[in-house]
Amino acid sequence: MDSDNWVVSNLQGALDTWNEKMGEIVGLLTASPADFRGGGIWDAVLSIHGAVQAVALALLVLFFLSGLVKTCGSFAEAKRPEVVLKLFVRFVLAHAAVVYGLELMMAFLDVVQGLIGDMMDTVGFASAAPAALPGEMVEAIEDVGFLDAIPLWAVTLLGGLLVTVLSFIMILAVYGRFFKIYMYTALAPIPLSTFAGEPSQSVGKAFLKSYGAVCLEGAVILLACVIFSLFASAPPVVDAEAPVVTQVWSYVGELAFNMLVLTGMVKMADRVVREMMGL
């Protein structure tokens, strides 16, 4: 609702910032890394991935020889056909992981992105109503005189600042998840090369688990946003008989609490995924 009142404009401006960041979150959760910001970042990541892949192929041999020494007690044992076959299969699979790991990682990310899209379509989150001040409160604020509006300015400044800060904290957490995908993709060949040796394969397993957790963070973040959207779909209940300052303070306090809960859940998305998956 448009209004010339400074208190109303300030509060609605903070809510507009929140709505903008919520929309940006939806865009980040459904965006492909290859298309983000025109694809320039992805091209740089692929170039780094190619350079790291050359180093990883050399490390692949090193990890393989190291594993061969630690798993085989003697040279005679290494000549046994079943041992040779096992080592050969391990080396081939590790080499394939380094060479084709990018395609496998992107395929898993596409699956998670599809899951996020299905969740959004199921609950209709993309068309969720934006947060806005109730019309009754706008009218009550506009009817307040100049002197009586002074306490409202303080409440509005604090509430608007808190909502704006929470908006940026939340979007930073989502951007952090997006950038982690870039980092995992760029450096993937090195941890994947550890599969060549049995003693070092735990590093590769930990990397795949961590990458899966980063991808699934998007589903947890979306779920948190959906729950918040449904939880906050009805505006906070305000006593219409109370003074306007009390009404605004009650409204801003409850709204900020809901937003603080959502921001905390977004920040804790990685921990939630790891606890759910036992990572």
N, C-alpha and C positions, 0 to 999 in steps of 0.2 A: 504494500500500500504506500503510495507516494504521500509525502508530508513535508511541509516546510519547517516543522519543529526539529530543533537540533537534537534533542534527546531521541526522538523517533528515528531520525536519519542516522545517528551514530549506531544505535542498536541494530537497525536494519542493515547498515553497512557491514557490521561485524557478521551478521547472519548471511549476507551475500558472499562474504569471503569464505565462510564455512561451506556454503552451497557450491561455490566454485571449486574448492578443494575436494569436496566429495565427488563432483563430476570428474575432476582430474584423476582421482583415484580409480574410478571406473575405467577411464581411458587407459591408465597405466596397467591395470590388471588384465585388460583384454588386448593390449597392444603387442605386436610382435617385435622382438628385439631388432629384427632385420629392417623394420619399417620405422622405428622410433627416430624422431628428429631427422627424417629424410634418409636414414640409413648410413650416414657418415660415420657414426660411432661403430656400427656393426662392421663396416668395411675395415676400420682400424683394428677391431677385435680379431677379425679373420686374418689380417696380416700378421698380428702378433701370434695368433694360434699357429700359423704356418711356420714362423720362425722357431717357436717353442717346440713344435713337432719334430723339427730336425734335431734339436738337442735331445728330445725324449727318445728318439730312435737309438741314439748313442747310449743313453742311460739304460735303454731296454736290454742291450747286450751286457752292460755292467751288472744290472740286477739279476740277469739270467745266470751269469757266471758265478756271482756271489751266492745265489741260491743253489747252484750245482755243487759248489764246494761245501756248503753247510748241510745239504740234505744227503749227499753221497759220502759214505764213510771211507770209500777207497775208489781207486780208478777201476778196479775190477767190477765193483758194484755198478758203476756208471755205464759199463758195457753190456749189462743185462738188457735183453730186448724190451721187457716191460717197462724198465726204467727209462730207456731211451725214448720209447713211444710216449710215455708220460711227459717227459721233458720237452719233446718235440711239439706235442699238442699244446702244452702250456705256452711255449714260445710263440706258436702261431696265433693262439688266442690273444696273447698280450700284444702282439704286433697288430692284430686286427683292431684291438681296443684303441691303440694309439692312432692308427690310420683312419678308422671309421668312427671313432668316439664322438666326434662332433655331430654326425648324423644321428647317432643313437640318443645323444643328449637333447638335440632339437626335437626328435620324435617324442621323447618323454615330455618335453615342455609343451608341445602341441597338444598332447593328451590332457595335460593339466589346464591349458588354456581353453580347450573344448569343454572340460568339466566346469570351469568358471562361467563360460558362456551359457551352458545348460542351466546352472544354478540361477543366473540372472534372468533367463527367460522363464524359468519356473515360477519365481516369485515376483516377476515384473519389476525388478529393482531399478532398471534403467529409466523407468518412467515415474520413479518415486517423487512425491510432492516436495518441493524445497521448503526449508524452514523459513517461517515468516512470523512477524508479530501479529497477535490476534487483533482484529479490528476494534474490539471493545477496549483493549489496553491503549491503542493508539488514540482513540477518542478521549479516554480519561487523561492521558498525558497532555493532549492538546488543550484541555480545559484548565490545566494548572496555571496559576499566575506566575509572574516572574520570580518573586521572592520564594514562593513555595517550590519552584522548580530547581532552586540551587542544590538541594540534597540529591535531586534526580541526576544532576550532572555528574556528581561524584560516583553514584551507583553505575551510571551509564559508562563512564570512563573505565572503571574497574571491570565491569562486565564485558564491555566491548573489547578491551585489551586482552582479557583472559580467553575469550572465544577466538580472537585472532591468533593468539599465541598457540592455542591448542590446534588450530587449523594447520599451522605451519609445522608443528611438531609431528602431526599425523602424516602429512604429505611427505615430510623428510623420511619417515620410516618406510613409506611405500617406495620412494625413490631409492632408498638404501637397498631394498630387496631387488629392485630392477638392476641396479649397478652390480650387485653381487652375482647376478646371472652373467653379466658381461665378464666379470673377473674369473668366475669358474670356467667359462667357455674359453677364455684366452689362455689360461694356464693348465687346462685339462690334460694335455698330453703327458706332462711330467708325473702327476700322481697315477695316471693310468699305466704308465710304463712299469710301475712297481709290481704289477701282476706277473711279470716275467719270473720273479723269484718267489718261492714259497714263503721264506721268512719276511719278505717285504710286502706281501700282498695285502696285509691289513691296512696299509696306507691307502691303497686303491679302493678297498671296500669302504673305508671311512669317507673318502672323497665322494663316492657315489651316494652314500647315505646323506651326506651333507648337501649335495646338489639336489637330491630328491626333496629334502626338507625345505630348501630355498624355493623350489618350484611350488610345493604345496602350501607355502606361506600365503600365496595369493588366494587360495581357496579359503583359508582361515580368515584372512583380512576381509574378503567379501562377505563371509558369513557373519563376521562381527558387524559390518556395516548394515547388513540386512536386519539383524536383530535390533541394532540401534534405530534403524528407520521405522521398524514396527513398534518398538518400545516408545519412541518419541513421536509417533504419528499424531497422537492427540497432544495439544499444547498443555503445559503444566496448569493444574487447577489453581486458580487465584481467587481469593475472596473479594468479590466486587464491592463489599461494604467497607473493606479496609482502606486506609489512606493510600494514595497513589504511590508514594515512595515504598510502602510496604508491598504493594502489588508488584511493582517493578523488581524490587529486591528478591521477592519470592520467585518470580518468573525467571530472572537471570540466574539465581542460585540453583534452581532445579535444572534448568537448561545446561548450565555449566557443569553440573555434576554428571548429567547424562553424557555430555561430550567428553568429560574427563575419563569416564569409564570406557568409552569407545577408543579414545586415544591410547589408554593403557593397554587395551586388548590388541590394538594394532601393533604397538611396540613389543608386546609379548607374543606375537604370532609365531616367531621362530621357536620360542620355548614351548608353546602349546603343541606345535607339530612334533617336536622331538619327544615330548612326553607321550603323545598319542601313539607314535610309531616306535617308542622304546629306543630312541637313538641316543 
